Amino acid sequence: MDAQNDTLARIAAALERLAPPPPPAADPLAHPAYLWDGTVLKAARAFDPLPIALLSGMEAQKASFVANLQRLAGGIAAQDVLLWGARGTGKSALVKSAVAAVQAEGAALALIEVVTPRLETLPALFAAIAGAGRAFAIFLDDLGFEHPGEARALRSLLQGGAEARPANARLVVTSNRRHLMPRDLAEQASAINPRDSIDDSLALADRFGLSLGFHVVDQDAYLAIVAGYCATHDLPFDPTDAVGWATRRGSRSGRIAWQYVTDLAGRHGRAL
């Protein structure tokens, strides 16, 4: 038995020697954007979002979000942000473009995109950036919860918990759901007090001081988005062709507009 244990120990030691060492954490002051994988902060390989002026049909949302980021970068009071609404309406694009716009003003601000579903790792991220001389927008994209316990963990990070985010960081969350958690009759019926189930779902959304809604665009707004992209990339603008593309896709949104322009550029032998 001892010989077997010794053999296993040697095998384990050999595997550890063969395994590459974990990558060093990226300098939190050196890059415009980062990824958090649950264990280490990594520099984003490429951070080249769309110019914010190209995001049309969301002027009020842009103004509110950029102003909040400017406050965060300036070291003054800023809100955690929830961007919610229909898919493809530019929520994620706005987050990245707004951060880049504030950076272009010379502000000390960086984006950290959380690419792990394990939110219990966020306190380690907070500890890594708390002492940095820079502000951070911590980006959780397309977030949704199926279980109340997951939502309560995020609530404690937003406000009132022992491991809440530091003063130089604010959470920026996008979701297709306004209240992040599903609300249905079965869920409500299973609670001792049905009202408690509803209140628990609403409590998380209420922790975001800034909540911005994004809605399905109409045809005029869709064509305006396409026209803006075409003008920027010197492509011909054909409203009938653009509408036909959206009709075949069965949807109108900023995402569909960009996909159409990508196809249009390909047809004209152009790179974007």
N, C-alpha and C positions, 0 to 999 in steps of 0.2 A: 504493500500500500504506500509506504514511504517512497519507494522508487517511482511509483506511478505519479505521486504528487510532485516529486522532483522533476519528472519529465514534463508534466503539464506546466510547471513553473518556468522551465527553460523555454518551452514553446511560447508561452505568453510573453516572456522577456524578449524573445527574438522578434515576435510580431510588433511589439512596441518600438523596437529599434528600426524596423522596416517602415513603420507608419510615419508619414510626414509630420513634422511638428505643426501645431496649430499656427495659423497666420497671425502676425502681430496686429494689434488693433491700429486702425488708421488714426492719424493725428486729427483731433476734432477741430483744429483751427486751419487745416490746410486745403480743404476741398469744399466745393459748393453743395455737394449732396452725398449722402451715405446710405448704406443698407445695414439694418440690424437683423441678424439671423438668429438671435436668441442667445448668442454667446460672445460675439465680438463685433465691433463696429468696423465696417468695410467701406472704403471709398467707392462710390458709384463710378463705373467705367466711363459712362458718357452721360452728361446732363445737358441736354440741348432741347428744352421745351419750346413750344410754339411761342412766338412773340405775343404778349398779352393782347395787343391791339387786334389780333386776328380772331379772338374769341368774341364773337358778336352775339347779340340777343341776351346778354347777361350783364348789362352795364351796372345795375344796382348791386348785384352780387359781387362783381369785380371791385367796385369802389369800397364796399364794406370789408371785404376780405383783405384787400391790399392795405387799407388803413389799419386793420388789426395787426397785420404783420409788421407794419412800420412801427407801431407802438411796442410790439414785442422786441424788435431789433433795437429800439431806442431805450430799452430798459424800463419802460413805464407799463402801467397796468394794461393787460391784454387778455382776451378771452380764449378759452378752448372753443373749437369750431366744429359744428356738424353741418356737412353739405349733403342734403338728401334730395331724392327725387328720381325721375325716370332715368332708365339706363341710356347711355350714349349722349347725355345732354351737356357734357363738358365739365363734370365735377372734378375728376382727377386731373384733367388738362389744366383747369384753373389753378389747382393747388400748385402744380409745378411751374406754370407760367408766372403766377403771382410771386412766388419765391424768387424766381429769376429776375423779375422786374424790380423787386426791392433790393436784391443784390446789386443790380446795375446802378442803383442810386448810391452805392458805396456802403450800404448797411452791413453790419456784422451779423449775418443770418445764414443758416444752413438748413437744408432739408434732410431729415432722417426718415427713410421709408422702412417701416416694420414689415419684414417679409416672413415672419413666423406667426402661426396662429396661437402660439403660447404666450398669452399676455402676462403670465406670471414672471416672465423674464424681463419685463419692462423696468422693475426697480433696479436691476443691474445696469441697464442702460442709463437710467436717471443718475446713478452713482458715477458713471463714467463721464457724464457731461456737466454735472452740477458745478464743478469748479472752473469750467472753461470760460474764457473771456469772450463769449459769443452766445447769441440766441439760437434756438433750434425749434423748428416746426416738425413735430413728430407725426408722421403721416401713416394712418391706418386706412388702407383702401378697401372699399367694398365690404364693410364690416356688417355682420349680422350675428345674432345669437339665437340658438335654439333652446338654451337652458338658462333659467334665471341666475344660477350661480355664476356663470361666466359674466353676465351683465353686472352683478354686484361687485365682482373683482375690478372691473373697469371703473365703476362708480367710485370705489375707494381710491383709485389712482387719480381721478379727476379732482376730488375734493374730500377732505376730511379724513383720509386714511393716513396711517402711520408712514406709508411709503408713497405719498402723493408726489406728483412731478415737481421738479425744482422751479425756482422763479424764472430761470432763463429758458424754460421750455413750455410749450403749449401743445396739446394734442389737436390734430386736425383729422377728422374722421369723415369718410364718405360712405354713404349707404343708400340702397334703393328704398329703404324703409324709413319713414319719418321717426318712428319710435324704436327702431333697431330690432325689436323683438316681435315675433308673430303674436297676433291677438286673435283668437278664435273661440268659438263657443265651447269646444271641448276643454280648452285650457281653463276657461273661466269656470266651467262646471266642476272641474276637479279641485278647485280651491275651497277651503273651508268658508271663506268669505269671498264671493266672486269679485267684489270691488277691490280686494287686495291684489288680485292678479293683474287687473288693469293698472292700478296705481304703481305696481312694481315695474311694469313695462314702461310707464311714462317717466318714472323717476330718473332713469338713465339719461334720456333725452333732455330732461330739465337741467341736468348738470352742465350742459353746454351753454355758455353765455351768449354765443352767436350761432344762430341756426339759419341756414340759407337754403331756400327751396329752389329746385330746378324742375322745369316742366316741359312736356313735349312741345316742340316748336310747330308753328303752323307753316303753310307752304311759303308765304312771303319771307318769313324769318329763315327758313331753310335755304331759299334761293339767295338771300343776302349773305349767308355764310359761304355758300359756294362761290358767289361773285367775289367776295373778299379773298378767298384762297386763289381763285383764278387770276385776279389782278396782281397778287403778290408774286405768283410764279409765272406770270406772262403766258397764261393759257387762255384759249378762246372760251368765252362764256356762252353757253347755249341753254337757256332756261328749259326748253322742251326736253332736251337730252337729260338734263339734271333731274327734272321731275320724273322722267321715265325710269331713271335709275332708282330713285326712291320708291316708286310704285312697285317695281320688281322686287325690291327688298322688303316691301311691306311696312316701311317705317320712315320717318323723317327725324333727323337729329344731327347734331354736330358731328358725331361719329360717322353717320352715313354720308354726310357731306364730304368729309375727308377721304373716305373710301372711294367716293365717286371721283374726286380730284386726283387721287392716286391712279385710278384706272384711266382717267383722261390723260394724265401725263404719260402713262405707259403707251397709250395709243399714239401719242405724238412723239414717241421716242425720247422722252425727257426724264431726267432724274429729279427727285425732290430733295 
